[in-house]
Amino acid sequence: MGLFSFLTKEIAIDLGTANTIIIQDDKIVVDEPSIVAIDKTTDKLIAIGTKARQMQGKTHDRIKTIRPLRDGVIADFQASELMIRGMIKMGTSKNKFITPSLKMVICIPSGSTEVEIMAVRDSAERAGAREVYMIYEPMAAAIGIGIDVEAPAGSMVIDIGGGTTEIAVISLGGIVCNRSIRIAGDDFTFDIQEYMRHQHNIKIGERTAEAIKINVGAALADLEDPPEDFVVRGPHQMTALPVEIPVSYQEIAHCLDKSIAKVEAAILSVLEQTPPELYADIYKSGIHLAGGGALLRGLDKRLTDKTNIPVHIAEDPLHSVARGTGIALKNIGKFQFLRR
């Protein structure tokens, strides 16, 4: 700790499509949904995170809820700045006399374009950051899982987030080959909404579809420990009268099949690009699965059957990327970053 270390605040941010996690001093200080509620007439922030999530789908004309990130990138610049600034205030202690400068490490999708990278950097700087470092999500996930990313050995990481699925082969501290596809948790949620509309003639919102995914979401139609059916309530599309329908995990496995098949195709594509020596390492150590999508029941078994390579779910898949970003923050000189 330097004499003037209190003048600089170091934070790591996992700026996710679904959730934003902030780490300071190796502790998670913020873990909130990536959503804000804004007053339409004044453009002022009304609520952020969980409070804004509770308002989603229940607002009147004066209030709008916005998810600033879509497909892993910033879709609403103003809302993202308000969200980052608000969450930093939520998670960091206040000093009446001194406003410390912020040093940030932010993780971004490995398929981000220059424009998308600049949007994240600009949002961070407008929220008060003096130094901004960026690290790719699969690299952060690998570090968070506990993989020795600097070793001369191949490791394969799949991070299924809210907006993107990141697939990467890592060796010697860098990404050897990777693929970032915009099929992930949000697409699974949309698939469930469409399935309920077509199959059961019931209209459901994003929050209800998310609840179905959490309670009975599955990648296989035959599970050893199946969850109980989840009861969905909502209006019938034709009559507008209330209906109550039990939904089974087999139904959800069927409706998510096409999206999961696209993820499988992307994984096979990366494996095809992998150099033989690294492929041998991956076959020996297995594939590591992180992100919220890793919690989909039976996904590890389905991917194992598809690739013939063991698939391991991270110990804490929801926080792997954030923890890796936090470790990278403490070792700025050790890992590869994108910096202006």
C-alpha positions in Angstrom: 0.0 0.0 0.0 1.5 3.4 -1.0 1.2 6.6 1.0 -1.5 8.0 -1.3 -3.2 4.7 -2.1 -6.5 6.1 -0.7 -6.6 8.5 -3.6 -7.1 5.6 -6.0 -9.9 3.1 -5.8 -9.4 -0.2 -7.6 -12.4 -2.1 -8.8 -13.1 -5.0 -11.1 -16.4 -5.1 -13.1 -18.1 -8.0 -14.8 -20.4 -5.9 -16.9 -22.8 -8.6 -17.9 -26.0 -8.6 -20.0 -28.0 -10.2 -17.2 -26.0 -9.2 -14.1 -23.3 -6.8 -13.1 -20.8 -7.8 -10.4 -18.3 -5.4 -8.9 -15.3 -6.6 -6.9 -13.2 -4.4 -4.5 -10.4 -5.7 -2.3 -11.2 -9.3 -3.3 -14.8 -9.1 -2.2 -18.0 -9.0 -4.2 -19.5 -5.6 -3.2 -22.2 -5.5 -5.9 -24.2 -8.3 -7.5 -27.2 -6.9 -9.2 -29.3 -7.4 -12.3 -28.1 -5.1 -15.2 -31.2 -3.0 -15.4 -32.2 0.5 -14.6 -35.6 2.3 -14.2 -35.7 5.9 -15.6 -38.2 8.7 -15.4 -39.2 9.4 -19.0 -39.9 13.1 -18.4 -36.7 14.0 -16.6 -34.4 11.2 -17.7 -33.4 10.8 -14.0 -32.5 7.4 -12.5 -35.3 6.0 -10.3 -34.0 2.6 -9.5 -31.2 0.3 -10.3 -30.5 -3.4 -10.1 -33.0 -5.6 -8.1 -35.4 -2.7 -7.5 -35.5 -1.9 -11.2 -35.9 -5.6 -12.0 -39.0 -5.7 -9.7 -40.5 -2.9 -11.8 -39.9 -4.7 -15.1 -43.2 -5.2 -17.0 -45.1 -3.4 -14.3 -44.4 0.3 -15.1 -46.7 3.1 -16.1 -46.3 5.7 -18.9 -43.8 7.9 -16.9 -41.3 5.1 -16.1 -39.3 2.9 -18.4 -37.0 0.0 -17.5 -33.9 -0.4 -19.6 -31.4 -3.2 -19.9 -28.4 -1.2 -21.2 -26.5 -4.2 -22.5 -27.7 -6.5 -25.2 -25.8 -9.5 -26.6 -22.9 -8.6 -24.3 -22.4 -5.1 -25.6 -23.7 -1.6 -24.7 -27.0 -0.9 -26.5 -28.0 2.2 -24.6 -25.0 4.5 -23.8 -26.7 6.9 -21.4 -28.4 4.1 -19.4 -25.2 2.2 -19.2 -23.3 5.2 -17.8 -26.1 5.7 -15.2 -26.0 2.0 -14.3 -22.2 1.8 -13.9 -22.1 5.1 -11.9 -25.0 4.0 -9.7 -23.5 0.5 -9.0 -20.1 1.9 -8.1 -21.8 4.2 -5.6 -23.7 1.2 -4.2 -20.6 -0.8 -3.7 -17.9 1.6 -2.6 -17.5 3.5 0.7 -18.0 7.3 0.5 -15.5 9.9 1.6 -16.9 13.4 2.3 -13.7 15.2 1.5 -12.0 13.3 -1.2 -13.3 11.7 -4.4 -10.7 9.1 -5.3 -9.8 8.3 -8.9 -11.0 5.0 -10.2 -8.8 2.3 -11.7 -11.0 -0.3 -13.4 -10.7 -3.7 -15.0 -13.7 -4.6 -17.1 -14.3 -7.9 -18.9 -15.7 -7.8 -22.4 -16.8 -10.5 -25.0 -13.9 -11.9 -27.0 -15.8 -11.1 -30.2 -16.2 -7.3 -29.4 -15.5 -4.9 -32.3 -13.4 -1.8 -31.9 -16.6 0.3 -31.7 -18.0 -1.9 -28.9 -14.7 -1.7 -27.0 -14.7 2.1 -27.3 -18.3 2.2 -26.0 -17.4 0.3 -22.9 -14.3 2.4 -22.3 -16.2 5.7 -22.8 -19.0 4.6 -20.4 -16.4 3.7 -17.8 -14.6 7.0 -18.2 -17.8 9.0 -18.0 -18.6 7.1 -14.8 -15.4 8.4 -13.3 -12.6 6.0 -14.3 -9.1 7.4 -14.7 -7.5 4.1 -15.8 -9.5 1.5 -17.7 -8.2 -2.0 -18.5 -10.2 -4.6 -20.4 -9.9 -8.3 -20.3 -11.7 -10.9 -22.5 -14.4 -12.8 -20.7 -13.1 -16.4 -21.4 -9.7 -15.4 -20.1 -11.3 -13.9 -17.0 -13.4 -17.1 -16.6 -10.4 -19.3 -16.8 -8.5 -17.3 -14.2 -11.6 -17.3 -11.9 -12.1 -21.1 -12.3 -8.4 -21.6 -11.1 -6.8 -22.6 -14.4 -3.1 -21.8 -14.7 -3.6 -19.7 -17.9 0.2 -19.1 -18.2 1.1 -22.7 -18.3 2.3 -24.2 -21.7 -0.8 -26.3 -21.8 -4.2 -26.0 -23.6 -7.3 -25.3 -21.6 -10.8 -24.9 -23.1 -13.3 -22.6 -21.4 -17.0 -22.1 -22.3 -18.7 -19.1 -20.7 -22.5 -19.1 -21.3 -23.7 -15.6 -20.1 -26.8 -13.7 -20.7 -26.0 -12.2 -24.1 -23.1 -14.2 -25.5 -21.5 -17.6 -25.3 -17.7 -17.4 -25.2 -15.7 -20.4 -26.3 -11.9 -20.1 -26.1 -8.7 -22.2 -26.0 -6.1 -20.7 -23.8 -2.4 -21.3 -23.5 0.7 -19.4 -22.3 -1.4 -16.5 -21.0 -3.2 -15.8 -24.4 -6.2 -16.9 -26.4 -5.1 -19.3 -29.2 -8.5 -19.7 -30.9 -12.0 -18.6 -29.9 -15.5 -18.0 -31.0 -18.1 -15.6 -29.5 -21.7 -16.3 -30.5 -24.8 -14.2 -29.6 -26.8 -17.2 -28.4 -27.0 -17.5 -24.7 -29.3 -17.0 -21.7 -31.5 -14.3 -23.2 -32.1 -16.5 -26.3 -33.1 -19.4 -24.0 -35.6 -17.1 -22.3 -37.0 -15.9 -25.6 -37.3 -19.5 -26.8 -39.4 -20.3 -23.7 -41.7 -17.3 -24.3 -42.2 -18.3 -27.9 -42.8 -22.0 -26.9 -45.5 -21.0 -24.3 -47.2 -18.8 -26.9 -47.3 -21.4 -29.6 -47.7 -24.6 -27.6 -50.0 -23.4 -24.8 -51.5 -20.2 -26.1 -50.4 -18.3 -23.0 -48.6 -15.0 -23.0 -45.8 -14.7 -20.5 -43.3 -11.9 -19.8 -39.5 -12.1 -19.6 -39.5 -12.5 -15.8 -41.8 -15.5 -15.9 -39.8 -17.1 -18.7 -36.7 -16.6 -16.6 -38.4 -18.3 -13.7 -39.3 -21.3 -15.9 -35.7 -21.5 -17.1 -34.4 -21.5 -13.5 -36.9 -23.9 -12.1 -37.3 -26.5 -14.9 -34.6 -25.5 -17.5 -32.9 -28.5 -19.0 -30.7 -29.5 -21.9 -31.7 -33.2 -21.8 -35.2 -34.7 -21.9 -34.0 -37.6 -19.6 -32.5 -36.5 -16.3 -31.5 -38.7 -13.4 -32.8 -36.2 -10.8 -35.7 -34.4 -12.6 -37.2 -31.2 -11.1 -41.0 -30.9 -10.3 -43.2 -29.3 -12.9 -43.4 -25.5 -12.7 -46.9 -23.9 -12.7 -47.2 -21.0 -15.0 -50.1 -18.5 -14.7 -51.1 -15.9 -17.3 -53.7 -14.8 -19.9 -54.9 -17.1 -22.7 -54.1 -15.5 -26.0 -57.5 -16.1 -27.6 -59.9 -15.5 -24.6 -57.7 -13.3 -22.4 -59.0 -15.4 -19.5 -56.5 -16.6 -16.8 -55.0 -20.0 -17.3 -52.8 -22.2 -15.1 -50.4 -24.6 -16.9 -47.8 -27.0 -15.4 -44.6 -27.0 -17.4 -42.2 -30.0 -17.3 -38.4 -30.0 -17.8 -38.9 -32.3 -20.9 -40.9 -29.5 -22.6 -38.2 -27.0 -21.9 -35.4 -29.3 -23.1 -37.4 -29.7 -26.4 -37.9 -25.9 -26.8 -34.2 -25.1 -26.1 -32.8 -27.8 -28.4 -32.2 -25.7 -31.4 -30.3 -22.9 -29.5 -28.2 -25.5 -27.6 -27.4 -27.2 -31.0 -26.0 -23.9 -32.2 -23.7 -23.7 -29.1 -22.6 -27.2 -29.8 -21.7 -26.4 -33.4 -19.6 -23.4 -32.2 -17.8 -25.6 -29.8 -17.0 -28.1 -32.5 -15.8 -25.3 -34.7 -13.3 -24.1 -32.1 -12.1 -27.7 -31.5 -11.5 -28.0 -35.3 -9.2 -24.8 -35.2 -7.3 -26.1 -32.1 -3.7 -27.1 -32.7 -3.1 -30.9 -32.2 -0.9 -30.5 -29.1 -3.4 -28.3 -27.4 -6.2 -30.6 -28.4 -4.5 -33.4 -26.6 -4.2 -31.3 -23.5 -7.9 -30.5 -23.6 -8.9 -34.1 -24.1 -6.9 -35.0 -21.0 -8.0 -32.1 -18.7 -11.5 -31.6 -20.1 -13.7 -28.6 -21.0 -14.6 -26.1 -18.3 -18.1 -24.6 -18.2 -18.9 -21.2 -16.6 -21.6 -18.6 -16.6 -25.3 -18.8 -15.8 -26.0 -21.1 -18.7 -23.7 -23.8 -17.0 -26.6 -24.2 -14.5 -28.9 -25.6 -17.2 -29.6 -29.2 -16.1 -27.9 -31.9 -18.1 -25.9 -29.5 -20.2 -22.5 -30.9 -19.1 -23.6 -34.4 -20.0 -25.0 -33.3 -23.4 -21.8 -31.6 -24.3 -19.7 -34.5 -23.1 -21.8 -36.9 -25.4 -21.4 -34.5 -28.3 -17.6 -33.9 -28.0 -16.4 -37.1 -26.4 -14.4 -34.8 -24.0 -15.3 -34.6 -20.3 -17.1 -31.3 -19.4 -16.6 -29.9 -15.9 -18.9 -27.2 -14.4 -17.1 -24.5 -12.5 -17.5 -24.5 -8.7 -19.2 -21.1 -8.8 -20.2 -20.6 -12.4 -22.1 -17.4 -11.9 -19.1 -15.6 -10.4 -16.2 -17.2 -12.2 -15.8 -14.3 -14.6 -16.1 -11.7 -11.9 -13.6 -13.4 -9.6 -11.1 -13.8 -12.5 -11.5 -10.1 -13.3 -10.7 -9.4 -9.6 -7.6 -11.5 -9.7 -6.5 -9.8 -12.9 -7.0 -6.4 -11.2 -4.4 -7.5 -8.5 -2.0 -8.6 -11.2 -2.1 -5.8 -13.8 1.4 -6.6 -15.0 0.9 -10.3 -15.4 -2.0 -10.7 -17.8 -2.8 -9.5 -21.3 -5.2 -6.4 -21.3 -6.7 -4.1 -23.9 -5.8 -0.6 -23.0 -5.8 2.7 -24.8 
